[in-house]
């Protein structure tokens, strides 16, 4: 087996959002001192296109055009990275499949929230959503920030479940690379009186907050001992995790969330909410720790979703 050299991979498709994501990827590669790979997927319909002369090879022409776009983008990025550090590849297959297949755990994959064929409007395209949910490496979904808004700080959502330390460490690295402070956000759902009426027991909000703070405090303390150069603050708030995190992330430079159960076919309720509703770059970090059923149910309850 050949060794894999970690790199920053930018998924592009010829659109302006993809070009903006490629520029962001070049900056990430420069921060990490890693090479940049521009990857574009190419697929062609099986049927013939009507109205074209027999002598014209439309597939070959389209492939040449895509390669020319890649080469042009590579040259345009030369001001951000040395030319030798940038490579470009046109790979056959559907975009999400190609991007997941060409990356490994040590890579960083960067792509725009939407592209020429990835979605419509300013929302999250289907390719970005699929890749952010299933890639084996961290995925940075790039959105250009509002130029009228000053975005600062890295925000990370933690639920205290297995793998939280992994997500927190990744967020601290991002904060350190950017020279930004780190905000740790933890949300919980308070049971209503109706939910516990059968037990004749009323929950105490202060006690719940103390218990929830204790779920993440040891992780933060350990991080501060290992990374004293990263300023950290902790926000513990009652509410749905997705809503709380979206609110906290409105003026952030970057939002970091962990994703589990990659094989389940979806990013999870909280990650889904953040990807669709936050208008700043979002980094999804795969958690490689197996999730036990009890932990899965606990994480689902934090997100306000039924466990499975």
N, C-alpha and C positions, 0 to 999 in steps of 0.2 A: 504494500500500500504506500503510495506517495504521500509525503508530508504536505500539510496544508499551511500556507502562509496567510495569516490573518490579514484582512483588508477591509476597507469601507467600500460597499457595493451600492451604486446608485441605480435604481430601476428607472429607465427613461422610455419615452414613447414618441418623442418629437413635439410634444406640447410645451407651452410655456410653464405650466405648473411643474412639469417634469424637469425642465431646465432650471427652474428655481430650486427644486430639490437637489439637482446635481451640484449647484453652487453651494448649497448647504452641506452636501456630502463632502465637497472639496475642503470646506472649512473644518469639518469633523476629521477628515484624514490628516490635515495639517496639525490639528490639536493632538492627535494620537500618534503622529509620525508613522502613519501607515500608507500604503499605496491605495489609489482609488481605481476601482473598476466600474466602468459604465456598461451596463447590461441592458440590451433591448431585446424583447421577444419578437419573433417574427412567425406569423401563421398565415396561411393562404387557403382560401376556400377550395374544397375538393372539386367543385364544378367549374366549368368554363365560363368566362365572362362573355356575354353576348355583344355583338357589334364590333368586335376587334378583328383586324386582319389576321389570317392564319400565321403570317410571318412574324407577328409581334408577340413576344414572350412577356406577358404582363407580370407574371410572378418574378421573373428575373429583373424587370425594370423596377418593380416595387422594392426588391431586395437591394438593388443598387442605390435607390433613393434613401432607404433606411441607413445603409452604410455611410452614405454621404452626410446625412444628418448627424450620425454618431461622430464622424471625423470632424465635422464643423464644431460640435459641442466640445469635443476634446481639445481642439485648438483654443476655443473661447475660455476654457478653464485654465489655460497655461499660466495666466497671471496669478492664479491662486495657489498652484502647485507646480513644481518642476515638471516639464513635459514627460520625462522618463518615469515619473511616478503615476502617470495616468494611462490606463489601457481601456480599450473598447471592444465589446463583443456583441455580435448579433447571433442569437441562439434561437433555434426552431422550437415552437411550442406555444401554448397559451401563457399569457404573462405571469399569472400567479404561480403556475407550475414551474416555469423557467426560473423565476426569482427564488422560490423555495429550494429548487434543486441545485442551484449554483452557489448557495451560501452554506456555511458551516457554523458551528457553535461559536467560534472565535471571531466571527465577522460582525460588522454593523451594517445593516441594510437600511438604506434611506430611499424613500419615494414620496412623491407628492400625494396629497389627500385625494386628488382626482387628476385625470389626464385626458388625452384626446379620446380614448375609448374606454376609460376606466369608470366613468360616472358622469353626472351632469351637475351643473351649478357649482356652488361652493361647498357642497356636502362631501361626504366620504364615499369614494367610488368602491365598486365591488372588488376590484383587484387589491386596493389598499386594505380593505377590511379582511379579505381572505388571507393576505400575506401577514398582516399584523397578528392574526389569530393562529397561524400554523407554521411560520418559519422557525427554524431551530436556533436562530440567532436573535439578538435584540433588533427591533425594527423601529426606526424613527420615521414617523409620519409627519412630513413637513408642511407647514402652512406659513406663509409670509405674515409676520405680525402687522397689526394696524400701525401705520407710520405715525399716527397722531397719539398713540398710546405708548407710554414708557413701560416696557416689560422687563421685569427684574426678578431674579431668584429662580430656584428649582423647587418644584413642589412634588412630593411623592406621597402616594396613598398606601397606607399599611393597614392590614387587617389583623396582624398579630399571629396569623396561622403559619403553618410550615412553609418555609421559603421566604418569609418576610425579611430575614437578615440578608438574603441574597439580593432582593430588590432594593433594600436600603443601601447596601454597599454600592450597587450600580448607580443609584441616585447621588450618593456622595461623590463618586468619581466624576459624574457629570458636573456637579457643582464646583468641584475642584478645577476641572478643566476649563470652566467658564469664569472662574473667579467670582462665583455667586454664592449667596447664602442658601441654605437648605431648609425647607419647611416640611415637616412630617405631619401628615393629616390622617387622623384615625376617626372613623365614624361608627356609631352604633345605633341600633334601633331599640328604643325604650318600649317595653310592653305596656299596653293600655290596661286600665283597671278591668275592662271587660274580659281581657285575655286571661287574667289571673283571678277572676271573680270566684271561680269554683274552689280556689285554694284559700279564699278569704285573706288575701295577702296583698298589700299595697307596696309597690316598689318605691324605693327612695332614690330620687334623682342624684343626689350628692354621692350616695354610696355607689350607684351605677357608674358615675363619672370616675370615681376613684378606682374602681375595678377595671374600667376600660383603659384608663391611663396606665395602670400597672401592666396591661397587656403589651404595651409598646415601649414602656420606659426602660426596661433592661436592654432592649435592642439599641435604643438611642444612646444610653450610657456607654455601652460597649463600643459603639461607633465613635463617640467623642473621645474615648480613651485611645483608640487607634488612629483617629483622624482629627487631632485637635485644631488643625488649620481650617476646618470646614465649620463655619458658624451654623448652628442648628437651633430651630425653635419647633415646638410641638403644639399642634392644634388638635384638641379632642372635642368632638361636637356630636350631639345627638342628631340623627337624621339618616336618610338613605345615603349609602356610601357614594353613589354616582352623583347625586345632587350636591352633597357637601364638597366633593372633590372638584366638581365643575365650578362651583362658586369660588373656591379657594384659588383656582387656577386662572382666573380671568386676566390677571395682569402678570402672570409668570412668564419667564423666558423659556421654560421647558416644564412639561409634566411627565412624571415617570409612574408607570403602573406595572404590576406583575400580572402575568397570565399563566393560568394552569390548565390542565386537561386539554392540551393541544389537540389530541385525537378526537375530542368531542365535537369538533366541527364549528365551534363558535368561540368568541373571545371572552364570554362571560358578561353578565349584566353591567357591572361597573365599568369594565374596559370598553364595552360597547357604548355606554353613555358618554364616557370621556372622549372617545374617538369621534363621535358624531357631534358633540356639543361644545367642545373646547376649541377656541379659535387660535390656539398657539401650537407649536410643535409638541408632539406626544411620543414618548419612547415607551414601547412595550417590551418588557423583559421576561423571557421564558423562565419559569421556575421549574427546575429539574427534579425537585424533591417530590416523590410520590405523595399524593393527597389521599389520606384515609377517608372512608365514608363519613366519620364523625366530623372531621375537619371540613370536608366538602359541605356538609349540612350547615356548619357554623359559618363558613364563608358565604354560603347562599343566604343565610338569614341576615348577615350584615348588609348584603346587596338588596335585600327585600325580595328575594326570589325563593321559591320552594327548593329544598334540597332534593337530590336524587340518589 
